[in-house]
Amino acid sequence: MADKTLYDIRVEPQDVDFTLRATLASLGGSILNIAGTDAQTKGFGVDVLGRSNLSWVLSRFAMEFDSRPEQYGSYVIATWISDYNRLMSTRNFTLTGSDGRIFGRAVSQWCMLDLTTRTAVDMTSTAGMHAQWIVDAPPPAERPRKIGPLGDAALTSEHRVAYSDIDFNRHMNTMRYIELMLDMLPVDLVASDRGVRFDVNFLRESRYGQMLTLGCAEQDGEWRFAVSADGAECLRAAISFAV
């Protein structure tokens, strides 16, 4: 069995909002960047997969934070893979502040994508990449939950997928989705330093040039989102803030 791997992070000025605390998007970005770095370091990153015309793609993602670190503060991200099956690999994260307190937790579920067919690959055929890196530790938070349809949206917005939105897989970057959704919420709510939980389900890709329609509504004590392109849902998400 492998051990958790630790990475040091510093909150830079570009990572904070007007409260001088790290934004939710910058924290999520650090988490996903570490996922890529750790995979690359251990020999199953997108550089290696690309030689076989494969890549990693995020299927579901959940992150929760008790608070947000301040500008120039430091924290440590611990990451590990707890399990995988034919279609999904579960990678976990904890974020620990300089005071030794865990203030953030995240659970991500990934599939392996065939870049030609744009379909998921059976990961049992690549078991050697994962087996030696499994850590005997459960996810630090509830796994990403399945989110149902939004229904009637109280707020709507549109966004055309542009060059700056797409990532190395040539589809909409996760953090851009999150930034667009957060921009639909009251600014004082998003900027408040309170506990938060964010669940995201990816349903299909959105590509360069497509027009996205975002819907948002407050339901059952949380904010729910749906993102569609060309009449088909791409993403569902839910975010809840501590009272």
Salt bridges, closest charged atoms under 4 A:
GLU12 OE2 - ARG10 NE 2.92
ASP17 OD2 - ARG68 NH1 3.29
ASP38 OD2 - LYS42 NZ 3.05
ASP38 OD2 - ARG91 NH1 2.87
GLU64 OE2 - ARG105 NE 2.81
GLU64 OE1 - ARG197 NH1 3.07
ASP66 OD1 - ARG105 NH2 2.84
GLU70 OE2 - ARG21 NH2 3.39
ASP83 OD2 - ARG143 NH2 2.94
ASP99 OD2 - ARG101 NE 3.72
ASP165 OD2 - HIS159 NE2 2.72
ASP165 OD1 - ARG176 NE 2.66
ASP167 OD2 - HIS171 NE2 3.62
GLU179 OE1 - ARG176 NH1 2.80
ASP193 OD2 - ARG21 NE 3.52
ASP199 OD1 - ARG145 NE 3.90
ASP199 OD1 - ARG197 NE 2.84
GLU205 OE2 - ARG118 NH2 2.34
GLU205 OE2 - HIS171 ND1 2.72
GLU205 OE1 - ARG207 NH1 3.99
GLU222 OE1 - ARG145 NH2 2.59
GLU222 OE2 - ARG224 NH1 3.88
GLU233 OE1 - ARG236 NH2 2.73
